[in-house]
Amino acid sequence: MKLTKERIFRLLIWKDTSGQDLVEYALAAGLVAVAAVACMPGLSGTVNTVFTKIGSIINTNVH
């Protein structure tokens, strides 16, 4: 009888998926973070150029 209860308990634990969503969200967040870090070196030059142009436009129009 005790062996049967242990098997049923193991089956119930195996079917439990209550923590699955948290793991999926953590994996998705990790993937986004890795992709962002991988894209940063390529985008940093473009972002720097855009902000430099904006700064020069502001300086010429303010002064």
Legacy VTK file of the C-alpha trace (Angstrom):
# vtk DataFile Version 3.0
C-alpha trace
ASCII
DATASET POLYDATA
POINTS 63 float
0.000 0.000 0.000
2.808 2.377 0.893
4.516 1.670 -2.438
1.312 2.515 -4.318
0.962 5.822 -2.476
4.569 6.709 -3.294
4.012 5.979 -6.983
0.847 8.071 -7.063
2.658 10.923 -5.307
5.513 10.769 -7.836
3.052 10.847 -10.723
1.304 13.872 -9.229
4.623 15.702 -8.855
5.604 14.800 -12.427
2.362 16.290 -13.794
2.659 19.475 -11.726
3.500 22.389 -14.064
2.824 25.318 -11.747
6.400 26.645 -11.897
6.749 26.210 -15.641
5.662 29.769 -16.522
8.337 31.310 -14.334
11.051 29.254 -16.003
9.794 30.197 -19.467
9.748 33.905 -18.600
13.262 33.669 -17.166
14.520 31.981 -20.337
12.836 34.612 -22.519
14.327 37.445 -20.452
17.753 35.844 -20.673
17.443 35.522 -24.442
16.469 39.193 -24.770
19.412 40.211 -22.584
21.878 38.170 -24.639
20.492 39.607 -27.880
20.724 43.162 -26.524
24.334 42.683 -25.451
25.182 41.175 -28.840
23.677 44.165 -30.701
25.200 46.924 -28.563
28.626 47.176 -30.245
27.057 47.549 -33.677
24.479 50.106 -32.570
26.723 52.243 -30.372
28.311 54.037 -33.328
24.929 54.808 -34.878
23.466 56.065 -31.604
26.550 58.215 -31.015
26.210 59.762 -34.485
22.512 60.529 -33.970
23.081 62.203 -30.593
26.011 64.192 -31.974
23.813 65.529 -34.789
21.026 66.374 -32.358
23.491 68.154 -30.079
24.916 70.210 -32.933
21.420 71.193 -34.117
20.498 72.313 -30.606
23.756 74.281 -30.226
23.314 76.107 -33.540
19.689 77.018 -32.836
20.100 78.036 -29.186
23.117 80.273 -29.557
LINES 1 64
63 0 1 2 3 4 5 6 7 8 9 10 11 12 13 14 15 16 17 18 19 20 21 22 23 24 25 26 27 28 29 30 31 32 33 34 35 36 37 38 39 40 41 42 43 44 45 46 47 48 49 50 51 52 53 54 55 56 57 58 59 60 61 62
